[in-house]
Amino acid sequence: MTHPTSGDMTYARYLALDELLAAQHPLSDQHDEMLFVVIHQTKELWLKQILHEVALAKRLVRAGDLVPAYKSLARVSRIQAVMTQSWDVLATMTPADYLRFRQVLGPSSGFQSDQFRRLEALLGLKDARFLAFHEDRPEAKAALQAAIDHPSLYDDALHQLAEAGLPVPAEVLGRDVRRPYEPHAGVEAAWLQVYRDTARWWPLYQLAEKLMDLDDALLTWRHKHVVTVERIIGGKRGTGGTDGVGYLASTLKRRCFPELWSLRTAL
């Protein structure tokens, strides 16, 4: 593929607008299906950027460069806020509007988003069961598998706690990173030292608060998702076969960085 020289570059060429704007293919003649497609495609574009930022943050944290990592983590939180606000746009679609084209979705569902599952895995919420949804997309499946197989952002942060001399339990540092992270009292104790002497541990303290921003924003996004889905389909089952609102509500209990939440009670 040849690229235009800088002198020939245009706004449309640089952004590949012809390809981008030709990527919406509603399957019905219903007006609101275009909104449904655009909202979800936009979310996937933002997820692509989030994964780009988290990958950089992981490299920096793993190398001990905590302060430069703050920028990427803060950017992710801002993107999450934009994604949450987009539910308000989708909520302008009434139940009657949605039911006019819902049948064309078949068994497809946001539940199957490989990028969202990669993000969860990168933050420590690992679940190999989601690999089964991507047998027809080998590259997507391989990327999700890699996110599951490698240490999460939280694993990297805990190793930095240990590098700083804080007492992170050996069984946590040496755990099977392919498994979902489980909270540990020893990890909470290590973070408590950071929060009880923030001046001494300022870079780690700021890293912890940036991680909290991510988890907080993810929970806010999930909550707005639940409300929007309930507003549009009520208690109906999801198109992907899940329990719909019931399944989504259950995800509100998940915490990527559990000890950063629990330590607040102990302070």
C-alpha positions as CSV (number, residue, x, y, z in Angstrom):
1,M,0.0,0.0,0.0
2,T,1.4,3.4,-1.0
3,H,1.0,6.4,1.2
4,P,0.7,10.0,0.0
5,T,3.6,12.3,0.6
6,S,3.2,15.0,3.2
7,G,2.6,17.5,0.4
8,D,-0.3,15.4,-0.9
9,M,-1.7,14.6,2.5
10,T,-5.3,15.7,3.3
11,Y,-7.5,15.4,6.4
12,A,-9.5,12.6,4.8
13,R,-6.5,10.7,3.7
14,Y,-4.7,11.0,7.0
15,L,-7.7,9.7,8.9
16,A,-8.7,7.2,6.3
17,L,-12.2,8.7,6.4
18,D,-13.5,6.9,3.3
19,E,-12.8,3.5,4.9
20,L,-13.9,4.7,8.4
21,L,-17.2,6.1,7.3
22,A,-17.9,3.1,5.1
23,A,-17.6,0.7,8.0
24,Q,-21.2,1.1,9.2
25,H,-23.5,-1.5,7.8
26,P,-26.9,-1.6,9.5
27,L,-28.8,-4.7,8.7
28,S,-32.3,-3.3,8.9
29,D,-34.0,-0.2,7.5
30,Q,-34.7,1.2,11.0
31,H,-33.4,4.7,11.7
32,D,-32.0,3.9,15.2
33,E,-29.8,1.0,14.1
34,M,-27.2,3.5,12.8
35,L,-26.9,5.0,16.2
36,F,-26.5,1.6,17.8
37,V,-23.7,0.7,15.3
38,V,-21.9,4.0,15.7
39,I,-22.0,4.0,19.5
40,H,-20.5,0.5,19.7
41,Q,-17.9,1.1,17.0
42,T,-16.8,4.3,18.8
43,K,-16.5,2.4,22.0
44,E,-14.2,-0.1,20.3
45,L,-12.1,2.8,18.9
46,W,-11.7,4.2,22.4
47,L,-10.9,0.7,23.8
48,K,-8.1,0.5,21.2
49,Q,-6.7,3.8,22.5
50,I,-7.1,2.6,26.1
51,L,-5.2,-0.6,25.4
52,H,-2.5,1.5,23.7
53,E,-2.1,3.6,26.9
54,V,-2.3,0.7,29.3
55,A,0.5,-1.1,27.4
56,L,2.7,2.0,27.8
57,A,1.8,2.4,31.4
58,K,2.7,-1.3,32.1
59,R,6.1,-1.0,30.4
60,L,6.9,2.1,32.5
61,V,5.6,0.7,35.8
62,R,7.5,-2.5,35.2
63,A,10.7,-0.5,34.6
64,G,10.1,1.5,37.8
65,D,9.4,4.7,35.9
66,L,6.3,5.5,37.9
67,V,5.9,9.2,37.3
68,P,5.9,9.0,33.5
69,A,3.2,6.3,33.8
70,Y,0.8,8.7,35.5
71,K,0.0,10.5,32.2
72,S,-1.2,7.4,30.4
73,L,-3.2,6.3,33.3
74,A,-4.8,9.7,33.7
75,R,-5.6,9.7,30.0
76,V,-7.3,6.3,30.3
77,S,-9.5,7.7,33.1
78,R,-10.6,10.6,30.9
79,I,-11.4,8.3,28.0
80,Q,-13.4,6.1,30.4
81,A,-15.5,9.2,31.3
82,V,-16.3,9.9,27.7
83,M,-17.3,6.3,27.2
84,T,-19.6,6.5,30.2
85,Q,-21.3,9.6,28.8
86,S,-22.0,7.9,25.6
87,W,-24.5,5.7,27.3
88,D,-26.7,8.8,27.6
89,V,-26.7,9.1,23.8
90,L,-27.7,5.5,23.4
91,A,-30.5,6.0,26.0
92,T,-32.2,8.4,23.6
93,M,-33.2,5.2,21.8
94,T,-36.5,4.0,23.3
95,P,-37.5,0.3,23.9
96,A,-39.8,0.5,20.9
97,D,-37.0,1.8,18.7
98,Y,-34.6,-1.0,19.7
99,L,-37.2,-3.8,19.3
100,R,-37.7,-2.8,15.7
101,F,-34.2,-4.1,14.8
102,R,-33.0,-6.2,17.7
103,Q,-33.6,-9.4,15.9
104,V,-30.9,-8.7,13.3
105,L,-28.2,-8.8,16.0
106,G,-28.7,-12.6,16.4
107,P,-26.5,-13.9,19.2
108,S,-24.0,-11.1,18.9
109,S,-23.3,-9.0,22.0
110,G,-20.9,-6.6,23.6
111,F,-20.3,-9.5,26.0
112,Q,-18.1,-10.8,23.1
113,S,-15.8,-7.8,22.8
114,D,-12.2,-9.1,22.7
115,Q,-10.8,-5.6,23.4
116,F,-12.9,-5.2,26.5
117,R,-11.8,-8.6,27.7
118,R,-8.2,-7.8,27.0
119,L,-8.6,-4.6,29.1
120,E,-10.0,-6.6,32.0
121,A,-7.2,-9.1,31.7
122,L,-4.6,-6.4,31.7
123,L,-6.1,-5.0,34.9
124,G,-6.2,-8.4,36.6
125,L,-9.7,-9.6,35.8
126,K,-8.7,-12.7,33.9
127,D,-11.2,-15.3,32.6
128,A,-10.0,-17.8,29.9
129,R,-13.7,-18.7,29.2
130,F,-13.9,-15.6,26.9
131,L,-11.4,-17.1,24.5
132,A,-14.1,-19.4,23.1
133,F,-15.8,-16.4,21.5
134,H,-12.9,-15.7,19.2
135,E,-12.2,-19.0,17.4
136,D,-13.1,-17.2,14.1
137,R,-10.6,-14.4,14.8
138,P,-7.2,-15.9,15.5
139,E,-5.3,-12.6,16.0
140,A,-7.9,-11.4,18.5
141,K,-7.8,-14.7,20.3
142,A,-4.0,-14.6,20.5
143,A,-4.0,-11.1,21.8
144,L,-6.5,-12.0,24.5
145,Q,-4.5,-15.1,25.4
146,A,-1.3,-13.0,25.7
147,A,-3.1,-10.6,28.1
148,I,-4.2,-13.6,30.2
149,D,-0.8,-15.2,30.2
150,H,1.3,-12.2,31.2
151,P,1.4,-10.2,34.4
152,S,-1.3,-7.6,34.8
153,L,-0.8,-3.9,35.5
154,Y,-1.5,-4.6,39.2
155,D,1.1,-7.4,39.2
156,D,3.6,-4.9,37.9
157,A,2.6,-2.4,40.6
158,L,3.0,-5.0,43.4
159,H,6.5,-5.8,42.1
160,Q,7.3,-2.1,42.4
161,L,6.1,-2.2,46.0
162,A,8.4,-5.1,46.7
163,E,11.3,-3.4,44.9
164,A,10.8,-0.4,47.2
165,G,11.3,-2.7,50.2
166,L,7.6,-3.0,51.2
167,P,6.6,-6.4,52.5
168,V,4.6,-7.9,49.6
169,P,4.1,-11.6,50.3
170,A,6.3,-14.0,48.3
171,E,3.3,-16.1,47.3
172,V,1.7,-13.1,45.7
173,L,4.8,-12.1,43.8
174,G,5.3,-15.7,42.6
175,R,1.6,-16.5,41.9
176,D,0.3,-17.9,38.6
177,V,-0.5,-14.7,36.7
178,R,-2.8,-16.6,34.4
179,R,-5.3,-16.8,37.3
180,P,-7.6,-14.0,38.4
181,Y,-6.0,-11.9,41.1
182,E,-7.3,-12.7,44.6
183,P,-7.0,-10.1,47.5
184,H,-4.4,-10.8,50.1
185,A,-4.1,-9.3,53.6
186,G,-0.4,-9.0,53.2
187,V,-0.8,-6.8,50.1
188,E,-3.3,-4.6,52.0
189,A,-0.7,-4.2,54.8
190,A,2.0,-3.2,52.3
191,W,-0.3,-0.6,50.7
192,L,-1.3,0.6,54.1
193,Q,2.3,1.6,54.8
194,V,2.2,3.7,51.7
195,Y,-1.0,5.4,52.6
196,R,0.1,6.0,56.2
197,D,3.3,7.8,55.1
198,T,2.5,9.4,51.8
199,A,5.4,11.8,51.8
200,R,7.9,8.9,52.0
201,W,6.2,6.8,49.4
202,W,4.8,9.6,47.2
203,P,5.4,8.0,43.8
204,L,3.8,4.7,44.9
205,Y,0.9,6.6,46.6
206,Q,0.2,8.5,43.4
207,L,0.4,5.3,41.3
208,A,-2.2,3.8,43.7
209,E,-4.5,6.7,43.3
210,K,-4.2,6.6,39.5
211,L,-5.1,2.9,39.6
212,M,-8.1,3.8,41.8
213,D,-9.2,6.3,39.2
214,L,-9.2,3.5,36.6
215,D,-11.2,1.1,38.8
216,D,-13.6,3.8,39.8
217,A,-14.2,4.8,36.2
218,L,-14.7,1.2,35.1
219,L,-17.3,0.7,37.8
220,T,-19.0,3.9,36.9
221,W,-19.1,2.7,33.2
222,R,-20.5,-0.6,34.3
223,H,-23.2,1.0,36.4
224,K,-24.3,3.3,33.6
225,H,-24.4,0.3,31.3
226,V,-26.7,-1.5,33.7
227,V,-29.1,1.5,33.9
228,T,-29.1,2.0,30.2
229,V,-29.8,-1.7,29.4
230,E,-32.5,-1.8,32.0
231,R,-34.1,1.3,30.5
232,I,-34.1,-0.1,27.0
233,I,-34.9,-3.9,27.5
234,G,-35.9,-4.2,31.1
235,G,-35.3,-7.7,32.4
236,K,-35.1,-9.4,29.0
237,R,-32.2,-11.8,28.3
238,G,-29.2,-10.3,26.5
239,T,-28.7,-11.1,22.8
240,G,-25.5,-13.0,23.7
241,G,-27.5,-15.4,25.9
242,T,-26.6,-13.8,29.2
243,D,-29.0,-12.9,31.9
244,G,-29.1,-9.3,30.6
245,V,-29.3,-6.8,33.4
246,G,-28.8,-9.5,36.0
247,Y,-25.4,-10.4,34.5
248,L,-24.3,-6.8,34.1
249,A,-25.3,-6.0,37.7
250,S,-23.2,-8.9,39.0
251,T,-20.1,-7.3,37.4
252,L,-20.4,-4.3,39.7
253,K,-18.9,-6.4,42.5
254,R,-15.6,-6.8,40.6
255,R,-12.6,-4.8,41.7
256,C,-9.4,-4.8,39.7
257,F,-7.3,-3.6,42.7
258,P,-9.2,-4.9,45.7
259,E,-6.7,-3.9,48.5
260,L,-6.7,-0.3,47.3
261,W,-10.4,-0.3,48.2
262,S,-10.3,-2.3,51.4
263,L,-7.4,-0.4,53.0
264,R,-9.5,2.7,53.3
265,T,-11.5,1.0,56.1
266,A,-8.2,0.2,57.9
267,L,-6.7,3.7,57.7
